[in-house]
Amino acid sequence: MAVPARALVVIDVQQEYDPGVFPGAGLPITHPPLDVSTANVAKAMDAATAAGVPVVVVQHTDAPDDAVFAEGSDGWKLHPFVEDRPRDHLVRKAYPGSFTGTDLEEWLRANDIATLTIVGYMTQLCVDTTARQAAHLGFGVEVLSDATGTLPLAVGAETVEAHALHAAVLVALGSAFASVATTAEWLAALAAGDGLPAPDLLAAAEQGRALAG
């Protein structure tokens, strides 16, 4: 299953998510464990560079006086392992969607990119929004389940644990918008020059019914 030209899109791998490099991190990623997801982002970046797949790094950028991702702050900075690796394009965004108010689509079209492989943070915000935007624009989309991540959230009386939130978003994406795979599965497909299985809503619904008993 040959795949049209890919780009790896590394979304918001910034210090605000990692108290290990920024003790004041306000949004510490907990699932998958941060050391797992960051290691897999690094593997994906290295493999993409070795295979000649362009790497696009996205950096969320808010006003200098904002509570998180304030431009120029320690939390806003790219994680050192991302900053130190080669990239082909840098996108700074102010909204969850990486296409909103940026040159991302223009750059992808100019470089004949047809498939986006998405890694980074957070699953339910910038990963989810960017994946849906890309699908609506006609791009193929791949999301690496263990190279993305999130944290537990509560709004009012409602609470959702990080694993449940991560899983729910990936299931929703994988049923209709994106090919969801592990980093190892993607690395194998990349090495073989293959694509990943396309999303299939009917198959996802049938499997859900079977697992529900």
Backbone as CSV, one residue per row, in Angstrom:
resi,resn,N_x,N_y,N_z,CA_x,CA_y,CA_z,C_x,C_y,C_z
1,MET,0.853,-1.186,0.000,0.000,0.000,0.000,0.894,1.244,0.000
2,ALA,1.277,1.718,-1.186,2.160,2.874,-1.272,1.463,4.108,-0.714
3,VAL,2.245,4.993,-0.120,1.670,6.192,0.500,2.183,7.424,-0.236
4,PRO,1.317,8.411,-0.508,1.802,9.674,-1.086,2.788,10.346,-0.150
5,ALA,3.478,11.335,-0.656,4.558,11.975,0.094,4.099,12.415,1.485
6,ARG,4.874,12.025,2.481,4.569,12.337,3.870,5.345,13.564,4.343
7,ALA,4.817,14.174,5.402,5.582,15.076,6.263,5.276,14.688,7.700
8,LEU,6.277,14.762,8.551,6.088,14.536,9.982,5.810,15.887,10.630
9,VAL,4.674,15.986,11.323,4.289,17.239,11.971,4.406,17.045,13.484
10,VAL,5.327,17.758,14.093,5.636,17.630,15.521,4.970,18.807,16.235
11,ILE,3.873,18.506,16.941,3.041,19.575,17.486,3.364,19.857,18.955
12,ASP,3.777,21.086,19.213,3.847,21.631,20.577,4.624,20.757,21.565
13,VAL,5.748,20.226,21.156,6.588,19.500,22.111,7.449,20.556,22.803
14,GLN,6.821,21.183,23.797,7.380,22.348,24.469,7.582,22.071,25.955
15,GLN,8.372,22.896,26.594,8.762,22.637,27.973,7.601,22.763,28.956
16,GLU,6.523,23.434,28.554,5.356,23.581,29.436,4.763,22.232,29.823
17,TYR,5.075,21.187,29.067,4.523,19.865,29.323,5.450,18.970,30.145
18,ASP,6.657,19.419,30.428,7.650,18.519,31.033,8.312,19.146,32.254
19,PRO,7.858,18.785,33.464,8.486,19.331,34.669,9.922,18.876,34.857
20,GLY,10.348,17.862,34.113,11.732,17.425,34.206,12.707,18.428,33.628
21,VAL,12.272,19.197,32.634,13.143,20.226,32.053,12.708,21.627,32.461
22,PHE,11.450,21.764,32.903,10.922,23.057,33.347,10.096,22.823,34.600
23,PRO,10.697,23.007,35.776,9.992,22.700,37.037,8.661,23.422,37.200
24,GLY,8.479,24.551,36.532,7.223,25.276,36.637,6.177,24.845,35.636
25,ALA,6.380,23.721,34.962,5.461,23.265,33.918,4.031,23.179,34.442
26,GLY,3.112,23.845,33.753,1.729,23.875,34.211,0.859,22.780,33.654
27,LEU,1.361,22.070,32.629,0.543,21.062,31.947,1.323,19.760,31.791
28,PRO,1.701,19.132,32.894,2.539,17.925,32.799,1.795,16.744,32.177
29,ILE,2.330,16.244,31.087,1.733,15.102,30.393,1.934,13.842,31.240
30,THR,0.869,13.044,31.355,0.955,11.830,32.181,0.655,10.541,31.422
31,HIS,-0.049,10.605,30.298,-0.344,9.382,29.558,-0.324,9.640,28.051
32,PRO,0.415,8.757,27.336,1.389,7.803,27.854,2.450,8.536,28.690
33,PRO,3.209,7.790,29.500,4.243,8.455,30.296,5.121,9.328,29.411
34,LEU,5.486,10.473,29.926,6.191,11.456,29.106,7.498,10.921,28.543
35,ASP,8.210,10.091,29.319,9.456,9.555,28.790,9.219,8.626,27.610
36,VAL,8.049,7.985,27.571,7.695,7.117,26.440,7.366,7.951,25.211
37,SER,6.486,8.928,25.380,6.066,9.693,24.203,7.207,10.535,23.639
38,THR,8.030,11.141,24.508,9.129,11.944,23.975,10.159,11.073,23.260
39,ALA,10.423,9.879,23.793,11.353,8.969,23.108,10.820,8.592,21.735
40,ASN,9.511,8.390,21.639,8.925,8.019,20.352,8.885,9.195,19.381
41,VAL,8.666,10.400,19.882,8.767,11.571,19.004,10.174,11.663,18.439
42,ALA,11.171,11.461,19.285,12.560,11.510,18.826,12.835,10.440,17.769
43,LYS,12.331,9.233,18.001,12.519,8.161,17.012,11.876,8.530,15.679
44,ALA,10.677,9.083,15.750,9.981,9.457,14.518,10.736,10.559,13.779
45,MET,11.235,11.545,14.517,11.996,12.623,13.876,13.262,12.085,13.221
46,ASP,13.979,11.235,13.925,15.220,10.682,13.366,14.940,9.839,12.130
47,ALA,13.894,9.015,12.185,13.564,8.164,11.043,13.110,9.001,9.864
48,ALA,12.318,10.034,10.124,11.861,10.899,9.041,13.048,11.573,8.360
49,THR,13.954,12.109,9.152,15.127,12.776,8.575,15.950,11.799,7.748
50,ALA,16.146,10.592,8.270,16.930,9.591,7.546,16.259,9.179,6.241
51,ALA,14.935,9.191,6.220,14.188,8.761,5.034,13.887,9.909,4.076
52,GLY,14.317,11.107,4.409,14.044,12.249,3.543,12.622,12.772,3.654
53,VAL,11.938,12.422,4.755,10.583,12.919,5.006,10.703,14.273,5.707
54,PRO,10.110,15.334,5.171,10.219,16.643,5.815,9.649,16.634,7.230
55,VAL,10.292,17.388,8.093,9.845,17.526,9.473,9.377,18.965,9.696
56,VAL,8.117,19.090,10.103,7.540,20.394,10.434,7.367,20.449,11.949
57,VAL,7.939,21.439,12.579,7.800,21.625,14.014,6.811,22.764,14.260
58,VAL,5.817,22.493,15.104,4.795,23.477,15.447,5.010,23.917,16.898
59,GLN,4.962,25.223,17.127,5.204,25.779,18.456,4.049,26.700,18.832
60,HIS,3.302,26.311,19.863,2.203,27.173,20.297,2.774,28.432,20.937
61,THR,2.234,29.576,20.527,2.795,30.858,20.947,1.674,31.792,21.364
62,ASP,1.648,32.130,22.652,0.666,33.071,23.172,1.343,34.394,23.524
63,ALA,0.535,35.353,23.927,1.057,36.678,24.263,2.031,36.592,25.431
64,PRO,2.988,37.532,25.502,4.026,37.473,26.552,3.496,37.491,27.977
65,ASP,2.265,37.960,28.186,1.739,38.003,29.553,0.746,36.875,29.844
66,ASP,0.618,35.894,28.948,-0.301,34.785,29.175,0.276,33.804,30.193
67,ALA,-0.610,32.986,30.774,-0.196,32.081,31.857,0.662,30.928,31.371
68,VAL,0.385,30.430,30.179,1.179,29.336,29.609,1.525,29.672,28.165
69,PHE,2.631,29.119,27.701,3.102,29.309,26.322,3.322,30.776,25.981
70,ALA,3.609,31.585,26.993,3.892,32.996,26.747,5.186,33.117,25.953
71,GLU,5.117,33.822,24.849,6.273,33.917,23.963,7.502,34.403,24.729
72,GLY,8.600,33.662,24.572,9.847,33.997,25.242,10.033,33.353,26.601
73,SER,8.972,32.757,27.159,9.079,32.141,28.480,9.726,30.763,28.391
74,ASP,10.136,30.231,29.559,10.725,28.894,29.568,9.721,27.841,29.116
75,GLY,8.473,27.962,29.538,7.471,26.987,29.135,7.192,26.996,27.651
76,TRP,7.345,28.126,27.019,7.111,28.268,25.570,8.198,27.600,24.732
77,LYS,9.380,27.486,25.291,10.503,26.967,24.503,10.255,25.530,24.056
78,LEU,10.742,25.202,22.875,10.692,23.822,22.411,11.499,22.942,23.355
79,HIS,11.037,21.701,23.524,11.804,20.745,24.323,13.198,20.629,23.692
80,PRO,14.250,20.562,24.510,15.608,20.542,23.946,15.833,19.474,22.881
81,PHE,15.258,18.288,23.031,15.517,17.245,22.039,14.890,17.580,20.694
82,VAL,13.832,18.375,20.692,13.240,18.833,19.427,14.060,19.985,18.858
83,GLU,14.414,20.933,19.706,15.210,22.081,19.260,16.516,21.633,18.630
84,ASP,17.107,20.563,19.160,18.417,20.117,18.705,18.371,19.259,17.441
85,ARG,17.186,18.863,17.005,17.081,18.016,15.824,16.764,18.826,14.568
86,PRO,17.134,18.293,13.392,16.856,19.032,12.153,15.351,19.180,11.922
87,ARG,14.986,20.277,11.328,13.602,20.492,10.900,13.629,21.223,9.572
88,ASP,12.544,21.064,8.834,12.438,21.704,7.522,11.582,22.950,7.549
89,HIS,10.714,23.056,8.555,9.844,24.223,8.628,9.379,24.392,10.064
90,LEU,9.256,25.647,10.501,8.752,25.962,11.833,7.460,26.759,11.692
91,VAL,6.426,26.302,12.396,5.130,26.979,12.397,4.846,27.454,13.809
92,ARG,4.505,28.706,13.960,4.056,29.210,15.257,2.569,29.508,15.150
93,LYS,1.822,28.964,16.096,0.369,29.077,16.040,-0.174,29.646,17.342
94,ALA,-1.394,30.186,17.250,-2.040,30.758,18.421,-3.339,30.053,18.769
95,TYR,-3.701,29.041,17.991,-4.953,28.305,18.180,-4.644,26.812,18.204
96,PRO,-5.599,25.985,18.654,-5.327,24.544,18.675,-5.012,23.954,17.300
97,GLY,-5.659,24.441,16.276,-5.409,23.915,14.937,-4.139,24.493,14.339
98,SER,-3.264,23.628,13.873,-1.990,24.087,13.316,-2.145,24.788,11.976
99,PHE,-3.318,24.670,11.353,-3.562,25.344,10.083,-4.135,26.748,10.266
100,THR,-4.662,27.042,11.435,-5.377,28.299,11.656,-4.405,29.460,11.825
101,GLY,-4.463,30.410,10.895,-3.621,31.589,10.980,-2.151,31.335,10.736
102,THR,-1.813,30.230,10.066,-0.412,29.894,9.786,-0.229,29.623,8.295
103,ASP,1.011,29.382,7.915,1.317,29.064,6.511,1.441,27.561,6.285
104,LEU,0.950,26.742,7.229,1.178,25.300,7.129,0.619,24.718,5.842
105,GLU,-0.641,24.999,5.522,-1.206,24.423,4.300,-0.417,24.865,3.068
106,GLU,-0.090,26.136,3.000,0.666,26.649,1.855,1.998,25.918,1.710
107,TRP,2.681,25.718,2.844,3.982,25.049,2.793,3.834,23.595,2.353
108,LEU,2.834,22.906,2.891,2.618,21.510,2.516,2.299,21.379,1.037
109,ARG,1.421,22.236,0.521,1.062,22.185,-0.905,2.287,22.492,-1.775
110,ALA,3.088,23.473,-1.367,4.262,23.846,-2.149,5.280,22.721,-2.211
111,ASN,5.266,21.854,-1.192,6.213,20.744,-1.146,5.576,19.413,-1.532
112,ASP,4.391,19.482,-2.142,3.700,18.297,-2.668,3.466,17.226,-1.607
113,ILE,3.181,17.661,-0.385,2.896,16.727,0.704,1.424,16.339,0.654
114,ALA,1.162,15.059,0.741,-0.220,14.574,0.700,-0.645,13.878,1.991
115,THR,0.324,13.447,2.798,0.018,12.717,4.034,0.780,13.333,5.199
116,LEU,0.067,13.610,6.284,0.682,14.150,7.498,0.749,13.064,8.555
117,THR,1.919,12.883,9.130,2.080,12.030,10.308,2.208,12.951,11.509
118,ILE,1.270,12.837,12.452,1.181,13.784,13.560,1.648,13.145,14.860
119,VAL,2.531,13.862,15.550,2.967,13.491,16.899,2.917,14.753,17.760
120,GLY,2.926,14.582,19.089,3.006,15.736,19.966,1.842,15.856,20.926
121,TYR,1.550,17.079,21.342,0.638,17.311,22.466,-0.345,18.431,22.163
122,MET,-1.486,18.484,22.872,-2.085,17.399,23.619,-3.067,16.665,22.726
123,THR,-3.317,15.411,23.055,-4.140,14.560,22.203,-5.478,15.197,21.868
124,GLN,-6.177,15.711,22.891,-7.558,16.151,22.702,-7.670,17.575,22.167
125,LEU,-6.563,18.310,22.116,-6.627,19.695,21.645,-5.915,19.855,20.307
126,CYS,-4.632,20.101,20.345,-3.933,20.454,19.121,-3.723,19.276,18.180
127,VAL,-3.519,18.076,18.726,-3.411,16.888,17.867,-4.751,16.613,17.188
128,ASP,-5.808,16.561,17.979,-7.142,16.275,17.449,-7.582,17.326,16.438
129,THR,-7.457,18.596,16.796,-7.910,19.664,15.907,-7.123,19.666,14.609
130,THR,-5.809,19.531,14.699,-4.978,19.543,13.499,-5.283,18.343,12.612
131,ALA,-5.483,17.184,13.210,-5.809,15.991,12.415,-7.123,16.176,11.659
132,ARG,-8.126,16.709,12.330,-9.416,16.926,11.673,-9.314,18.002,10.592
133,GLN,-8.588,19.069,10.872,-8.388,20.090,9.849,-7.721,19.492,8.615
134,ALA,-6.674,18.708,8.837,-5.945,18.114,7.719,-6.845,17.206,6.893
135,ALA,-7.645,16.380,7.570,-8.562,15.490,6.849,-9.572,16.291,6.039
136,HIS,-10.099,17.367,6.607,-11.074,18.196,5.899,-10.455,18.894,4.691
137,LEU,-9.145,19.126,4.744,-8.449,19.757,3.627,-8.002,18.752,2.573
138,GLY,-8.276,17.480,2.806,-7.964,16.464,1.816,-6.633,15.768,1.985
139,PHE,-5.941,16.040,3.074,-4.685,15.336,3.331,-4.971,13.973,3.951
140,GLY,-4.120,13.012,3.675,-4.114,11.795,4.466,-3.523,12.120,5.830
141,VAL,-4.010,11.436,6.855,-3.557,11.745,8.211,-3.178,10.458,8.933
142,GLU,-2.038,10.501,9.589,-1.585,9.426,10.475,-1.295,10.034,11.841
143,VAL,-1.743,9.362,12.904,-1.478,9.822,14.277,-0.802,8.682,15.023
144,LEU,0.315,8.983,15.655,1.067,7.951,16.386,0.636,7.946,17.845
145,SER,0.002,6.869,18.247,-0.674,6.803,19.549,0.265,6.929,20.733
146,ASP,1.486,6.443,20.602,2.432,6.472,21.714,3.476,7.577,21.556
147,ALA,3.253,8.476,20.602,4.093,9.663,20.445,3.244,10.922,20.591
148,THR,2.086,10.750,21.207,1.189,11.840,21.575,0.853,11.640,23.044
149,GLY,0.128,12.577,23.646,-0.200,12.373,25.055,-1.048,13.482,25.629
150,THR,-1.533,13.233,26.851,-2.384,14.201,27.516,-2.268,14.063,29.025
151,LEU,-3.211,14.670,29.751,-3.212,14.707,31.210,-4.648,14.662,31.702
152,PRO,-4.885,14.337,32.971,-6.260,14.302,33.467,-6.865,15.702,33.501
153,LEU,-8.178,15.775,33.272,-8.871,17.063,33.254,-10.150,16.974,34.072
154,ALA,-10.552,18.106,34.618,-11.837,18.201,35.309,-12.455,19.548,34.982
155,VAL,-13.740,19.524,34.652,-14.503,20.750,34.422,-15.783,20.625,35.228
156,GLY,-15.962,21.507,36.211,-17.107,21.382,37.097,-17.051,20.062,37.837
157,ALA,-18.145,19.318,37.788,-18.206,18.031,38.482,-17.705,16.876,37.626
158,GLU,-17.337,17.160,36.389,-16.925,16.099,35.466,-15.413,15.970,35.430
159,THR,-14.947,14.715,35.564,-13.510,14.431,35.542,-13.233,13.334,34.534
160,VAL,-12.117,13.451,33.828,-11.714,12.384,32.915,-10.233,12.105,33.131
161,GLU,-9.922,10.845,33.319,-8.548,10.401,33.548,-7.795,10.427,32.220
162,ALA,-6.486,10.624,32.292,-5.683,10.842,31.087,-5.774,9.678,30.106
163,HIS,-5.695,8.453,30.612,-5.752,7.297,29.714,-7.083,7.251,28.972
164,ALA,-8.179,7.492,29.680,-9.500,7.453,29.047,-9.646,8.559,28.018
165,LEU,-9.150,9.747,28.333,-9.235,10.863,27.398,-8.425,10.580,26.141
166,HIS,-7.205,10.126,26.331,-6.317,9.789,25.211,-6.958,8.723,24.322
167,ALA,-7.455,7.670,24.942,-8.043,6.565,24.180,-9.284,7.008,23.425
168,ALA,-10.149,7.778,24.065,-11.389,8.202,23.413,-11.105,9.048,22.186
169,VAL,-10.151,9.966,22.299,-9.835,10.824,21.156,-9.222,10.011,20.024
170,LEU,-8.316,9.095,20.350,-7.686,8.291,19.299,-8.694,7.366,18.621
171,VAL,-9.636,6.820,19.383,-10.671,5.978,18.773,-11.529,6.812,17.830
172,ALA,-11.901,8.011,18.257,-12.702,8.874,17.393,-11.942,9.233,16.123
173,LEU,-10.678,9.609,16.266,-9.885,9.929,15.081,-9.720,8.715,14.181
174,GLY,-9.405,7.581,14.808,-9.131,6.374,14.029,-10.337,5.786,13.348
175,SER,-11.532,6.173,13.782,-12.734,5.640,13.141,-13.101,6.399,11.878
176,ALA,-12.606,7.633,11.725,-13.091,8.421,10.591,-12.092,9.393,9.986
177,PHE,-11.070,9.813,10.738,-10.228,10.914,10.270,-8.779,10.547,9.993
178,ALA,-8.257,9.548,10.679,-6.818,9.305,10.628,-6.509,7.830,10.788
179,SER,-5.366,7.445,10.261,-4.817,6.118,10.545,-4.052,6.221,11.860
180,VAL,-4.486,5.495,12.869,-3.848,5.545,14.188,-2.972,4.310,14.343
181,ALA,-1.714,4.530,14.704,-0.757,3.421,14.808,0.256,3.732,15.889
182,THR,0.973,2.715,16.321,2.101,2.930,17.222,3.288,3.446,16.422
183,THR,4.260,3.975,17.134,5.475,4.438,16.465,6.177,3.273,15.766
184,ALA,6.230,2.115,16.414,6.878,0.956,15.796,6.182,0.557,14.503
185,GLU,4.861,0.580,14.496,4.115,0.249,13.279,4.394,1.261,12.174
186,TRP,4.465,2.521,12.553,4.744,3.558,11.560,6.170,3.444,11.018
187,LEU,7.128,3.181,11.892,8.511,3.023,11.444,8.635,1.878,10.449
188,ALA,7.913,0.788,10.697,7.948,-0.348,9.764,7.328,0.034,8.430
189,ALA,6.210,0.759,8.466,5.569,1.191,7.225,6.464,2.158,6.461
190,LEU,7.110,3.068,7.189,8.018,4.017,6.550,9.169,3.296,5.865
191,ALA,9.754,2.330,6.559,10.883,1.588,5.992,10.474,0.813,4.745
192,ALA,9.218,0.333,4.738,8.731,-0.449,3.596,8.149,0.425,2.484
193,GLY,8.014,1.719,2.747,7.389,2.602,1.773,5.889,2.420,1.682
194,ASP,5.304,1.947,2.774,3.866,1.641,2.795,3.081,2.710,3.552
195,GLY,1.768,2.694,3.293,0.860,3.474,4.104,0.326,2.640,5.242
196,LEU,-0.517,3.242,6.049,-1.181,2.550,7.142,-2.633,2.290,6.771
197,PRO,-3.282,1.309,7.396,-4.690,1.049,7.082,-5.543,2.296,7.277
198,ALA,-6.437,2.535,6.331,-7.279,3.726,6.373,-8.324,3.605,7.473
199,PRO,-8.797,4.730,8.002,-9.878,4.671,8.998,-11.126,4.047,8.401
200,ASP,-11.866,3.319,9.221,-13.042,2.579,8.746,-14.091,2.611,9.854
201,LEU,-15.086,3.474,9.700,-16.092,3.667,10.745,-16.911,2.404,10.985
202,LEU,-17.317,1.729,9.909,-18.121,0.518,10.081,-17.335,-0.561,10.815
203,ALA,-16.080,-0.734,10.442,-15.252,-1.738,11.115,-15.058,-1.379,12.581
204,ALA,-14.867,-0.085,12.867,-14.702,0.341,14.251,-15.969,0.083,15.054
205,ALA,-17.132,0.325,14.446,-18.383,0.090,15.139,-18.607,-1.396,15.395
206,GLU,-18.285,-2.226,14.400,-18.440,-3.668,14.577,-17.510,-4.190,15.661
207,GLN,-16.281,-3.717,15.668,-15.345,-4.166,16.690,-15.786,-3.697,18.065
208,GLY,-16.330,-2.482,18.144,-16.825,-1.971,19.417,-17.957,-2.804,19.962
209,ARG,-18.894,-3.193,19.080,-19.999,-4.037,19.518,-19.510,-5.387,20.004
210,ALA,-18.509,-5.935,19.288,-17.993,-7.242,19.677,-17.309,-7.184,21.040
211,LEU,-16.541,-6.121,21.276,-15.850,-6.002,22.559,-16.800,-5.711,23.690
212,ALA,-17.921,-5.043,23.374,-18.902,-4.720,24.406,-19.723,-5.939,24.785
213,GLY,-19.626,-6.981,23.982,-20.335,-8.227,24.283,-21.772,-8.171,23.912
